[in-house]
Amino acid sequence: MKIGTSALLFFAVFGIYSWAGFLYPEGGEWLEALAKPPGTLPAGVFSAVWGILYALVSLSIVQLARSRQMYGETFLMFFINWAVNQVHTWLFIEKHLLLPAAIDTIPVAYSTWLLIRLIHPRHRVAAYLLVPYLVWSLYAAYLAWGIYLLNR
């Protein structure tokens, strides 16, 4: 895969993963008014961290594509991960459905963990690029469940 094709793939994946963030950018006053669990970071940090994480996911996919390791099961798992991630943003930011959004954090973290396990035997670097995404997904699950419990 040529550099130009790799760059195009990187930015396409980044855009696709960032899609819900563009559609539903911030929770605004509603989000600010919610009680939040200890350890909640300032609102501005989230967009920056998600941007970095989506860049790492994109780089992981590019690494897999360049080494011809992006096929069937791996592609499907990335798609599932993307879909549940997008659904979470829609449930939480757009629809304000705290319990369904909290529940959705489970498949986000679990599918990320499955991706790491699936990719690791074939391409360790691509798998390791997803570890920060897994850690942040677990933190996001803590926050979502905390927000639900404090605001139900």
Secondary structure, DSSP 4 states (H G I P E B T S, - for coil): --HHHHHHHHHHHHHHHHHHHHHS---HHHHHHS---TTPPPHHHHHHHHHHHHHHHHHHHHHHHHTT---HHHHHHHHHHHHHHHHHHIIIIIT--HHHHHHHHHHHHHHHHHHHHHHTTT-HHHHHTTHHHHHHHHHHHHHHHHHHHHH-
